[in-house]
Each structure stands twice: as structure tokens, then as C-alpha cells.
Amino acid sequence: MRRTYLTLIITVSLGIIASILFPYYSVTPGVLIEGHTALKNDCFSCHTIGKGSQNNKCIVCHSADKIGKTTVAGIPLTAERDKSILIHSSVQAMECFYCHTEHNGRSKQSANAAFSHSILDQQKQGQCGVCHPAPTTYVHTFTAIQCSECHSTSAWKTGKFNHSLLGAKVQQCTDCHVRNIPVDDLHKSVSSKQQCSACHSTTAWKPSTYDHAKLFRFDNNHPAKCGDCHSPAGGFKTYSCYTCHEHSEGKIASKHQQEGIPNFSNCVKCHRSGNEHEIIGREGGNGENQNGERSNADENKKRDEKQDED
């Protein structure tokens, strides 16, 4: 028992002596940065027993009003560090170790913790442009708003863009999305003057609201399946009505020839829906068939116009 106590006393004593004579090697939690190596055996130049590192010891060397202007030795910097000056002149009262740490490695970068915008006073938090130059991308050149409208202080790229901030330019989609224009057959067939907003919204690309009724109205016998009428090889500008058993090319040709209609290759020029009696723009002219009788084209046209107005 006596030997155990003696061993403990010797161990503690040696530990105390080592911490006094060689504090850097006996108690340091990690390597100091190059600028602090001269302090490696003087722990109390930064630390206070029971209180850790304190601001009053940091500012002995790093005076807040000189940070970014001079070196620790008081020598003026060749070029002042504007951002560093702005940050340290506007931080709220807090401990230096909130941003700066030590014993992490020899570089300054390894000694710095993540910067938090919360340390800035409220006025500076709303003035992003004071520290950050405005981006030169197209969309940023005409949005005279605060960055916080779209971005957060925690991450730049996770920002949510609000298209309503663009004003009149909200309809000029391709000005910003010129590299994002789809290259599928449908979009290749769309006029370059047609804006994306005709089918898509600014809140989501899908689903789209393409109004096919302007070309042909679907019904129970004509479901909205692109492949029924359009061939991928031909693109969406071309179509065929001969893919269904009711519309064989021979039967269609025979029926139209009996009616005295020689040009029947462009079906939707006359037929706006699956209703065979809904005939618009027949070659007989003025909505009359070959017997001089009025078709119901005028009534259907009026109905279409009314639907468009609604």
C-alpha cells in the first residue's frame, strides 16, 4: 500500500515538473500555427487557469482596430485587408474563439473555425454588398434587391430564386436559360419566339400545360397519347391519322374523293376533333359542302372563340 502511494506521488510530481519546464510537450492539445510558435512554452500568455483563453489576452497582440492594417509587430501591411477590417469593426461583443481556434495545425486556415454572419451587428447583416461584390451573371445585373431575398448566410447555392423579382423580364425565359432549352423533338418544333411560359410555370418545370386543343381536341376515341399520332423519327411537327384501324389511308382517300375533296393530307386543317361533322375550312369555301349546303363550321368556330375567351 505504501509503495502504491509512493508511486502516485512520484508520478504526480514528475507531471507537475514536466508541465512547468516543458509545457508545450506535456500538456499541449495540438500544434500551434506558425505565428504562435514563440508562445509554445508560455501557455498563460493566452490562457487563464479555470477560464481558458480570454479576449483581454488576445488583444494584447491583436488589437481589433489594427487587424487588417498592420502586423502584430505594428508594421503597416503593403495592402490593407478591407474585408477583415470590416468584419472586425462590426462584430458584436463576443469571444475571439467563436471564430478563431488554435492547436489544430501550422496553417492559419487550420486554426480558423467556420465564420458565422450572426456575429455581425444587425445593420451589417443586411448589407451583403459591403463585403461581397455583386455577381456579374445575367440575372444579377437587373435585380436591385438584397441578396437575402434569394440566398441565406449559411450557403450561397441553396438559395431559392423568386421569378417575380424579375418584373417584365419574367417572360423572357431564354435570356437566362439559354443553355437549358430541351433538345427533344417537341421543343425543337417550337418557334424560337415562343416563350416557355406558354406551357410551363416559374414555380416548377413539370407538369406543363400545353394546350393541344388549339390544334386538335381529344375525346374518348382520341386519347392524349403522343405516340398514337406522332412518330419520334418525324418529330412533333408531323403527324398521321392512319395509325388506327378506323383511319386506313385507302378508306380516307376513297371517302374524300367521293366528297370531291382532292387535298386531304393535312387532316387537322379541316378536322379540329374526332367529330367528323365538325369541318372547318373545307375547300368548298365559306363552310359549304359540295352540294352547297352549310356545314356546322361557323357554329363550331363561334364555340371555339367563346372557349378561348373563357
Secondary structure as GFF3:
##gff-version 3
##sequence-region A 1 310
A	DSSP	alpha_helix	2	21	.	.	.	ID=ss1
A	DSSP	alpha_helix	23	27	.	.	.	ID=ss2
A	DSSP	three_ten_helix	34	39	.	.	.	ID=ss3
A	DSSP	three_ten_helix	43	45	.	.	.	ID=ss4
A	DSSP	beta_strand	47	48	.	.	.	ID=ss5
A	DSSP	beta_strand	52	53	.	.	.	ID=ss6
A	DSSP	alpha_helix	55	58	.	.	.	ID=ss7
A	DSSP	alpha_helix	82	90	.	.	.	ID=ss8
A	DSSP	three_ten_helix	96	98	.	.	.	ID=ss9
A	DSSP	three_ten_helix	109	111	.	.	.	ID=ss10
A	DSSP	three_ten_helix	117	119	.	.	.	ID=ss11
A	DSSP	alpha_helix	122	125	.	.	.	ID=ss12
A	DSSP	three_ten_helix	128	130	.	.	.	ID=ss13
A	DSSP	three_ten_helix	138	142	.	.	.	ID=ss14
A	DSSP	three_ten_helix	147	149	.	.	.	ID=ss15
A	DSSP	three_ten_helix	163	171	.	.	.	ID=ss16
A	DSSP	three_ten_helix	173	175	.	.	.	ID=ss17
A	DSSP	alpha_helix	185	188	.	.	.	ID=ss18
A	DSSP	three_ten_helix	196	198	.	.	.	ID=ss19
A	DSSP	three_ten_helix	212	214	.	.	.	ID=ss20
A	DSSP	alpha_helix	226	229	.	.	.	ID=ss21
A	DSSP	three_ten_helix	245	247	.	.	.	ID=ss22
A	DSSP	alpha_helix	249	258	.	.	.	ID=ss23
A	DSSP	three_ten_helix	267	269	.	.	.	ID=ss24
A	DSSP	alpha_helix	297	309	.	.	.	ID=ss25
###
